[in-house]
């Protein structure tokens, strides 16, 4: 559990504005904080909880780089206020990363050359996480529909789509690593 005293002091702490008590579960850990009413969720996660895997690019929710999972649904953290998530269960990329090395989907992205600069990758991985949880058919039109909200300026999407379909079980896959402890 994290309390307001454990949140690092930042520039917004000195602003004279209304604050609201926030209680959320982030990556399985309960977090309680007193946050400014206008604080974006992306800023809360990155600047105050140190969860920097999520990226903020467009600031409008159009690019998908800031995608996280809120109550099992993909969501854009740059368009939500932190106070809007009161009581929610939030998962960031740090919450699905393998303890050592790359997780299975990250391995598939690497094998398929589905990333270059990596800026869009965290958001894509969070969306793929939701797709796997839902058991989406890798050949479904829904795959492209889920990915349509993500912008990538480096790869041209073909390799991303290959990696995603492989992650959903529709192609030659990297063997899943098993930790022997």
Backbone bond lengths (Angstrom), bond angles and torsions (degrees), N, CA, C in turn:
res aa  C-N    CA-C-N  psi(-1)  N-CA   C-N-CA  omega(-1)  CA-C   N-CA-C  phi
1 X - - - 1.443 - - 1.521 108.32 -
2 X 1.295 114.95 140.16 1.452 121.07 178.70 1.518 108.35 -116.79
3 X 1.311 116.84 134.81 1.458 120.37 179.44 1.509 110.65 -109.46
4 X 1.326 117.63 171.96 1.464 121.33 -178.06 1.523 112.54 -58.75
5 X 1.333 117.73 -30.30 1.462 120.10 -179.60 1.515 112.67 -69.52
6 X 1.337 117.95 -20.98 1.456 120.04 -177.84 1.529 112.61 -91.74
7 X 1.335 117.56 -5.83 1.455 120.74 177.27 1.519 107.96 -78.25
8 X 1.339 118.92 128.33 1.466 120.45 -178.57 1.531 111.75 -60.27
9 X 1.320 116.38 142.49 1.468 122.02 177.87 1.526 108.49 -71.97
10 X 1.323 116.08 132.98 1.457 121.52 179.95 1.516 109.72 -133.79
11 X 1.313 115.54 179.53 1.465 121.04 -177.13 1.521 112.00 -57.73
12 X 1.339 118.79 -35.41 1.464 119.16 -176.38 1.514 112.33 -71.47
13 X 1.335 118.55 -13.06 1.460 120.63 178.66 1.523 112.09 -65.83
14 X 1.322 117.56 -25.96 1.452 121.07 -178.02 1.528 113.20 -90.53
15 X 1.308 117.50 -6.07 1.460 120.34 -179.25 1.520 110.27 -73.93
16 X 1.296 115.41 142.58 1.453 121.05 178.43 1.525 108.15 -91.74
17 X 1.324 115.91 87.66 1.454 119.70 179.49 1.518 109.95 -146.27
18 X 1.292 114.63 164.99 1.453 121.58 -178.15 1.529 110.69 -65.10
19 X 1.324 115.61 141.67 1.468 121.62 179.43 1.526 109.49 -126.27
20 X 1.320 114.02 153.60 1.453 120.87 -179.66 1.524 108.95 -132.65
21 X 1.325 115.77 142.26 1.462 120.47 175.42 1.528 108.04 -71.38
22 X 1.306 115.42 134.00 1.466 121.73 -178.93 1.516 108.83 -123.64
23 X 1.318 115.99 133.25 1.456 122.41 174.19 1.519 107.38 -130.61
24 X 1.317 116.30 117.20 1.462 122.66 178.81 1.520 108.80 -138.42
25 X 1.302 116.01 164.11 1.457 121.47 171.94 1.521 105.97 -110.87
26 X 1.327 116.41 118.22 1.460 121.82 -177.96 1.526 108.41 -115.95
27 X 1.312 115.70 118.48 1.467 122.04 -179.57 1.528 111.52 52.21
28 X 1.333 115.62 38.79 1.454 121.41 176.70 1.515 115.23 87.21
29 X 1.323 118.32 -3.27 1.457 121.86 -178.93 1.524 110.63 -111.45
30 X 1.340 116.68 131.85 1.453 119.66 177.72 1.525 109.32 -72.11
31 X 1.333 114.84 134.39 1.458 121.62 178.52 1.518 107.76 -125.71
32 X 1.331 115.35 131.38 1.467 121.67 174.75 1.518 106.96 -124.57
33 X 1.319 115.55 133.47 1.468 119.97 -179.72 1.514 109.24 -155.08
34 X 1.306 115.60 155.69 1.460 122.86 172.61 1.518 105.38 -101.21
35 X 1.340 116.78 111.25 1.468 120.33 -171.85 1.519 111.40 -119.16
36 X 1.331 116.17 148.69 1.475 119.03 173.66 1.525 109.61 -59.98
37 X 1.312 115.85 142.29 1.465 120.28 -177.74 1.523 113.00 -59.73
38 X 1.330 117.24 -27.62 1.472 120.67 -176.52 1.529 113.64 -97.23
39 X 1.323 118.23 9.63 1.453 121.40 -178.85 1.527 110.64 -73.73
40 X 1.324 116.74 125.16 1.462 120.81 177.49 1.526 110.24 -69.56
41 X 1.323 115.77 146.67 1.458 120.65 178.19 1.523 110.97 -60.00
42 X 1.323 117.38 -40.22 1.471 120.27 179.50 1.532 110.80 -60.09
43 X 1.332 117.08 -40.92 1.464 120.59 178.45 1.528 111.38 -68.21
44 X 1.316 116.95 -39.12 1.462 120.37 177.78 1.532 110.23 -61.35
45 X 1.329 116.53 -48.26 1.459 120.04 -177.74 1.528 111.99 -66.45
46 X 1.321 116.89 -45.95 1.467 120.77 -177.20 1.530 112.45 -74.07
47 X 1.322 116.20 -53.95 1.463 120.41 -170.17 1.517 114.29 -82.93
48 X 1.320 117.32 -27.62 1.453 119.46 -173.52 1.516 113.22 -109.00
49 X 1.321 116.75 -25.50 1.465 118.81 176.61 1.531 111.74 -108.47
50 X 1.322 117.48 -6.28 1.462 120.98 177.04 1.526 114.53 72.96
51 X 1.319 117.11 21.48 1.469 121.65 -179.49 1.529 108.22 -93.09
52 X 1.311 115.61 82.84 1.461 121.46 -169.30 1.525 114.27 -93.01
53 X 1.319 118.62 5.19 1.466 118.85 176.87 1.529 110.49 -64.86
54 X 1.342 116.77 -37.10 1.462 117.89 178.46 1.521 108.96 -71.30
55 X 1.296 115.47 139.48 1.465 121.92 -177.87 1.517 109.31 -112.07
56 X 1.320 115.93 149.90 1.459 121.50 174.17 1.512 106.10 -116.45
57 X 1.314 115.70 120.31 1.457 120.23 -177.63 1.516 110.85 -116.09
58 X 1.325 117.17 -67.61 1.466 119.70 -174.10 1.518 112.87 -85.14
59 X 1.313 118.11 -26.55 1.461 121.20 -177.80 1.515 113.70 72.28
60 X 1.324 117.31 9.27 1.468 121.60 -178.19 1.526 112.91 -125.94
61 X 1.327 117.87 0.51 1.456 121.27 -179.16 1.507 114.64 81.62
62 X 1.319 117.73 7.21 1.464 120.90 -175.62 1.525 113.87 -86.78
63 X 1.329 117.95 -25.59 1.469 119.54 -171.76 1.522 113.55 -94.66
64 X 1.322 118.56 -24.53 1.457 121.83 178.39 1.515 115.58 86.30
65 X 1.328 119.43 -3.31 1.466 121.65 -176.94 1.529 111.83 -62.65
66 X 1.314 117.86 -27.58 1.465 121.46 -175.56 1.524 112.89 -95.78
67 X 1.326 117.86 14.83 1.458 121.19 -176.31 1.521 111.38 -64.21
68 X 1.318 114.57 131.62 1.458 123.75 173.46 1.525 105.97 -131.58
69 X 1.325 117.46 -176.49 1.462 121.36 177.08 1.523 108.24 -116.24
70 X 1.320 115.67 125.93 1.462 122.10 176.56 1.518 107.73 -120.92
71 X 1.330 115.31 118.74 1.465 120.98 -179.14 1.532 110.86 49.04
72 X 1.328 115.58 47.35 1.464 125.52 174.67 1.524 114.61 70.34
73 X 1.323 117.49 14.89 1.469 122.06 177.60 1.527 109.58 -121.62
74 X 1.336 117.64 136.70 1.469 118.08 174.86 1.524 109.72 -65.33
75 X 1.330 116.08 140.69 1.465 120.52 -177.83 1.522 109.67 -147.44
76 X 1.313 115.99 150.54 1.462 122.70 177.56 1.522 108.90 -88.89
77 X 1.307 117.36 114.23 1.465 121.05 -175.54 1.522 113.04 -75.99
78 X 1.332 118.23 -16.08 1.467 119.69 -178.89 1.518 112.48 -82.21
79 X 1.333 118.15 -8.54 1.460 120.70 -179.18 1.525 112.24 -111.97
80 X 1.323 116.32 3.41 1.460 120.66 179.76 1.521 110.15 -112.53
81 X 1.307 115.31 142.82 1.449 119.76 171.32 1.529 108.09 -82.09
82 X 1.304 116.87 145.73 1.464 120.54 179.45 1.525 110.73 -55.52
83 X 1.350 117.23 -41.87 1.469 120.76 -177.34 1.526 112.72 -64.15
84 X 1.322 118.29 -19.96 1.467 121.20 177.83 1.519 112.26 -71.26
85 X 1.323 117.48 -13.17 1.459 120.38 -176.49 1.521 112.67 -101.23
86 X 1.305 117.78 11.88 1.470 121.53 -179.88 1.525 110.68 -45.83
87 X 1.335 116.19 126.10 1.461 122.29 177.41 1.518 114.97 80.35
88 X 1.311 117.85 -0.30 1.469 121.28 -175.34 1.530 112.24 -81.57
89 X 1.318 114.15 160.60 1.464 122.61 171.51 1.527 106.21 -103.95
90 X 1.323 115.78 116.98 1.463 122.46 -175.77 1.523 109.05 -113.19
91 X 1.331 115.49 136.33 1.459 120.88 175.96 1.526 107.66 -125.45
92 X 1.331 115.17 129.36 1.459 121.72 175.31 1.525 107.70 -110.91
93 X 1.314 116.82 174.71 1.460 120.19 179.95 1.522 111.18 -56.26
94 X 1.329 117.57 -35.94 1.462 120.01 178.12 1.525 111.60 -58.92
95 X 1.325 117.03 -27.66 1.456 121.65 -179.10 1.517 114.59 -78.59
96 X 1.331 117.91 -14.82 1.473 119.92 178.70 1.522 112.36 -116.12
97 X 1.331 116.91 -2.36 1.461 120.15 178.27 1.518 110.71 -63.84
98 X 1.318 115.82 147.41 1.456 121.27 174.52 1.527 108.43 -70.22
99 X 1.328 117.40 146.01 1.464 119.42 -179.65 1.534 112.90 -59.11
100 X 1.306 115.67 -34.92 1.465 119.94 178.75 1.516 107.91 -134.96
101 X 1.307 116.97 124.47 1.460 120.62 178.66 1.513 112.78 78.95
102 X 1.320 115.08 -162.46 1.458 122.11 -176.76 1.521 110.79 -87.89
103 X 1.336 116.48 146.51 1.459 118.29 172.85 1.536 108.25 -78.45
104 X 1.304 116.19 174.83 1.460 121.88 -174.23 1.533 112.89 -56.73
105 X 1.320 117.05 -45.88 1.465 120.48 -177.98 1.528 110.35 -68.16
106 X 1.320 117.53 -39.48 1.461 120.59 176.62 1.527 110.68 -61.31
107 X 1.326 117.46 -38.77 1.463 121.30 176.11 1.523 111.00 -60.85
108 X 1.333 115.97 -42.02 1.458 120.01 179.56 1.523 111.62 -66.65
109 X 1.320 117.70 -39.08 1.466 120.73 175.69 1.522 110.04 -61.64
110 X 1.319 116.26 -42.97 1.464 120.12 179.49 1.528 110.74 -65.25
111 X 1.308 117.26 -47.34 1.463 121.81 -178.88 1.525 111.66 -61.44
112 X 1.323 116.86 -36.86 1.467 121.71 -177.27 1.526 112.98 -87.14
113 X 1.319 117.68 1.74 1.475 122.30 -176.05 1.533 109.81 55.39
114 X 1.332 115.10 46.01 1.457 121.27 -175.72 1.520 112.58 -94.36
115 X 1.305 116.39 15.57 1.452 119.43 176.63 1.510 108.73 -148.15
116 X 1.289 114.64 148.88 1.456 119.58 175.14 1.514 108.23 -129.33
117 X 1.308 118.55 -77.41 1.472 118.22 -179.86 1.524 110.31 -76.21
118 X 1.332 117.96 -26.51 1.457 122.13 177.04 1.511 116.01 85.46
119 X 1.320 118.12 -0.04 1.453 120.06 -176.09 1.532 112.25 -66.53
120 X 1.322 116.95 -39.72 1.463 120.35 -179.47 1.524 112.52 -83.36
121 X 1.323 117.04 -14.78 1.458 122.12 -171.22 1.529 114.28 -58.75
122 X 1.339 121.41 -45.50 1.469 119.14 -179.42 1.532 113.32 -56.99
123 X 1.322 117.04 -42.97 1.457 120.14 178.53 1.524 112.09 -65.07
124 X 1.325 115.90 -41.59 1.460 119.86 176.95 1.529 111.10 -61.72
125 X 1.320 116.69 -44.25 1.461 120.47 -179.57 1.527 111.59 -61.91
126 X 1.323 117.52 -36.74 1.462 120.20 178.33 1.531 111.11 -68.12
127 X 1.318 116.61 -38.45 1.461 119.86 177.01 1.522 110.46 -66.80
128 X 1.323 117.20 -42.77 1.470 121.12 178.09 1.531 109.84 -62.14
129 X 1.320 116.98 -38.50 1.467 120.98 176.62 1.533 109.86 -55.48
130 X 1.326 117.43 -45.98 1.465 121.25 178.51 1.532 111.56 -65.40
131 X 1.314 115.88 -38.36 1.464 120.06 179.67 1.531 110.64 -63.85
132 X 1.326 116.33 -41.41 1.465 121.04 178.45 1.523 109.86 -65.69
133 X 1.339 116.81 -44.14 1.460 120.95 179.18 1.524 111.48 -59.04
134 X 1.322 116.97 -32.60 1.469 121.69 -179.43 1.522 112.56 -86.36
135 X 1.325 117.27 -8.69 1.458 120.52 179.52 1.514 113.26 68.58
136 X 1.325 117.58 37.56 1.460 120.83 -179.58 1.530 111.44 -61.79
137 X 1.300 115.83 140.28 1.456 122.68 175.23 1.523 107.91 -70.13
138 X 1.359 118.18 127.36 1.464 120.07 -176.50 1.527 114.20 -62.41
139 X 1.318 117.74 -19.30 1.459 120.79 -179.27 1.523 112.66 -100.70
140 X 1.302 116.06 5.69 1.461 121.30 -179.21 1.517 111.18 -73.01
141 X 1.337 115.77 149.51 1.467 120.88 172.62 1.519 111.04 -63.51
142 X 1.327 116.74 -20.40 1.457 120.77 179.91 1.526 111.79 -63.61
143 X 1.328 118.56 -26.63 1.463 121.25 -179.92 1.531 109.41 -60.39
144 X 1.312 116.89 -51.88 1.461 120.47 179.36 1.525 110.59 -64.94
145 X 1.326 116.97 -35.22 1.462 120.98 179.19 1.530 110.47 -64.32
146 X 1.330 117.48 -44.65 1.463 120.83 177.95 1.522 111.32 -61.70
147 X 1.320 117.55 -38.23 1.459 121.91 -176.49 1.525 112.93 -82.20
148 X 1.312 117.76 -11.95 1.467 120.67 -174.35 1.530 113.26 -62.90
149 X 1.297 118.52 -20.38 1.452 121.13 179.69 1.517 114.44 -89.19
150 X 1.324 116.80 10.41 1.463 120.96 -179.53 1.517 110.02 -115.10
151 X 1.322 115.54 129.10 1.452 121.03 177.32 1.522 109.73 -103.40
152 X 1.329 115.44 132.93 1.457 121.46 175.18 1.517 106.63 -131.68
153 X 1.311 116.33 125.84 1.461 119.86 -177.86 1.519 112.40 -96.53
154 X 1.322 117.42 -2.51 1.468 119.77 -172.52 1.525 114.76 -107.35
155 X 1.332 118.21 -38.90 1.465 119.29 -164.52 1.516 116.34 -97.27
156 X 1.294 118.93 -24.22 1.457 119.51 -175.98 1.518 113.44 83.55
157 X 1.313 119.40 4.09 1.459 126.93 171.27 1.521 116.41 75.07
158 X 1.320 119.71 -27.10 1.472 119.90 -176.80 1.528 110.71 -56.52
159 X 1.328 117.25 -47.47 1.457 120.38 -177.86 1.530 111.70 -70.29
160 X 1.334 116.51 -32.27 1.465 119.59 175.91 1.521 109.63 -64.19
161 X 1.324 116.83 -46.39 1.460 120.92 179.72 1.527 111.04 -61.80
162 X 1.327 117.36 -39.43 1.468 121.23 176.79 1.525 110.28 -61.49
163 X 1.326 116.93 -47.31 1.466 120.79 -179.63 1.524 111.06 -61.94
164 X 1.329 116.87 -42.18 1.464 120.72 -178.72 1.522 110.25 -65.99
165 X 1.311 117.24 -45.12 1.476 119.38 179.12 1.526 110.83 -63.04
166 X 1.332 117.13 -37.94 1.460 120.26 175.70 1.526 110.80 -64.01
167 X 1.321 117.01 -40.81 1.464 120.95 179.26 1.524 111.38 -63.79
168 X 1.316 115.93 -31.22 1.466 120.95 179.04 1.526 112.20 -84.99
169 X 1.331 116.76 -0.42 1.457 120.34 175.64 1.510 114.77 96.63
170 X 1.317 118.59 21.61 1.455 120.19 -175.52 1.514 114.81 -115.76
171 X 1.293 118.69 40.07 1.459 119.18 179.44 1.506 110.98 179.08
172 X 1.319 115.99 -172.58 1.451 120.62 177.45 1.516 108.40 -69.09
173 X 1.310 115.72 120.38 1.453 119.78 -174.61 1.517 111.22 -112.01
174 X 1.304 114.47 154.02 1.452 120.69 169.39 1.520 105.90 -72.24
175 X 1.329 117.37 139.46 1.452 118.69 177.42 1.516 109.80 -62.56
176 X 1.321 115.31 139.20 1.461 119.70 178.25 1.525 108.72 -67.58
177 X 1.340 114.95 132.47 1.460 119.66 176.41 1.509 109.66 -76.25
178 X 1.303 115.95 138.04 1.444 120.73 173.88 1.502 107.81 -112.39
179 X 1.329 115.64 125.87 1.460 119.62 176.49 1.514 108.58 -78.36
180 X 1.303 115.34 125.88 1.451 120.33 178.45 1.518 110.90 -94.36
181 X 1.328 114.00 16.81 1.385 120.96 169.96 1.396 127.29 90.25
